[in-house]
């Protein structure tokens, strides 16, 4: 990396979310709890789906991959942010900064395509139920997941190919709690405004187009469900609505930040928290744990673990 970028900047300074000591303590506790719950929730969903045979279906296969991505997305910057709340100087190496940009765009790009795949799965299940098993075969599901990761990788490499060749020789202060592309390339020693706008806005356009595709898919599903008055349709309507709320929370900040880069809005920091911390935390609750099948499987697994623990615990009697 050093051979590619002839930079005199060896590290960047992260300003974080706030410089108030009292607020930092509050945020430390809050984000530590959120991160712990995110990891536990997503790991539990992942293990439950993998170890429960009747959950080996297309929908749960895609959901388990979503949990895997959320584990990764919540871990690329959140642990360092939590540790930095007690650091006097919040710095990150040049290589670490580039790595954060790489993983951010890899995981968000992958999740965008996976969310589209999940909406396609629900569309086929509800609008074309007789053809569901033939369309959503195991091969198709694996292909959708592989495509998600491939698109995410190609997207992040296209962003880094532009960033790595920029000279960083002056300012090194990033006004956020992690390195993000719009903030970092502003620190380059050359005028990259026009090219930077084009490169970063492509991410915003991709997010916007993907959101519109998801919106169209959910509207079609909801209209189809509206024509049915059964209890199952009412439950599916509620589930799809909840899914769309999470999609909105993920895509909204991405579109706002990347469609209008270099604006320097203070709200950008807050919006970054949504798709890096809050969305990975909410996904297990909205997408999976509201599902009765998954809740039953989770309870059964936890009860089995408790029984196994009880069997291995020695019992001493008083003579």
Buried (B, 14 or more C-beta within 10 A) or exposed (E): EEEEBEBEBEBBBBBBBBEEEEEBEEBBEEBBEBBEBBBEBBBBBBBBBEEBEEBEBBBBBBBBBBBBBBBBBBBBBBEBBBEBBEEEEBBBEBEBBBBBBBBBBBBBBBBBBBBBBBBBBBBBBBBEEEEBEEEBEEEBBEEBBEBBBEBBBEBBEBBBEBBEEBEBBEEBEBBBBBBBBBBBBBBBBEEBEEEBBEBBBBBBEBBBEBBEBBBEBBEBBBEBBEEEEEEEBEBBBEBBEBBBEBBEBBBBBBBBBBBBBEEEEEEBBEBBBBBBBBBBBBBBEBBBBBBEBBEEBBEEBEEEEEEEEEEEEEEEEEE
